[in-house]
Amino acid sequence: MFKSLLSILFADVLFPVYIFACASLFLWLVPNHWVLLTFISIIVFIIVHPIIFGRFDKYD
């Protein structure tokens, strides 16, 4: 079946935007450790994403 629009939005659009925003923010705030903090934020997002947005996947 087709994925819902919200599921596509959260899975395919929000993740790259989140990575870019976190990397830009960390590069601006802590330029010495921005790569490490970006990797940590990606891991946190992978863990938290299904908890927050899992209810939109029921339409798959």
C-alpha positions as CSV (number, residue, x, y, z in Angstrom):
1,M,0.0,0.0,0.0
2,F,1.0,3.6,-0.2
3,K,2.7,5.4,2.6
4,S,0.9,8.2,4.2
5,L,2.1,11.7,3.4
6,L,3.1,12.3,7.0
7,S,5.1,9.1,7.1
8,I,7.0,10.1,4.0
9,L,7.6,13.6,5.3
10,F,8.9,12.4,8.7
11,A,11.1,9.6,7.3
12,D,12.5,11.0,4.1
13,V,12.4,14.8,4.5
14,L,12.8,15.4,8.2
15,F,15.9,13.2,8.8
16,P,18.3,15.0,6.3
17,V,17.0,18.4,7.4
18,Y,17.6,17.4,11.0
19,I,21.2,16.3,10.3
20,F,22.0,19.5,8.3
21,A,20.5,21.7,11.0
22,C,22.3,19.9,13.9
23,A,25.6,20.0,12.0
24,S,25.2,23.7,11.2
25,L,24.3,24.5,14.8
26,F,27.2,22.5,16.2
27,L,29.6,23.9,13.7
28,W,28.6,27.4,14.8
29,L,28.4,26.8,18.5
30,V,31.3,24.3,19.1
31,P,33.5,24.2,16.0
32,N,36.1,21.8,17.6
33,H,33.6,19.0,18.3
34,W,30.9,19.4,15.7
35,V,31.5,16.1,14.0
36,L,31.2,14.1,17.2
37,L,28.1,16.0,18.4
38,T,26.5,15.5,15.0
39,F,27.0,11.7,15.2
40,I,25.6,11.7,18.7
41,S,22.6,13.6,17.6
42,I,22.0,11.2,14.7
43,I,22.1,8.3,17.1
44,V,19.7,10.0,19.4
45,F,17.4,10.9,16.5
46,I,17.4,7.2,15.3
47,I,16.4,6.1,18.8
48,V,13.8,8.8,19.4
49,H,12.2,9.0,15.9
50,P,10.2,5.8,16.1
51,I,8.9,6.7,19.5
52,I,7.6,10.1,18.5
53,F,6.6,9.5,14.9
54,G,5.6,5.8,15.1
55,R,1.9,6.6,15.2
56,F,2.0,7.9,11.7
57,D,3.4,4.6,10.3
58,K,0.1,2.8,11.0
59,Y,-1.1,4.0,7.6
60,D,1.5,2.1,5.6
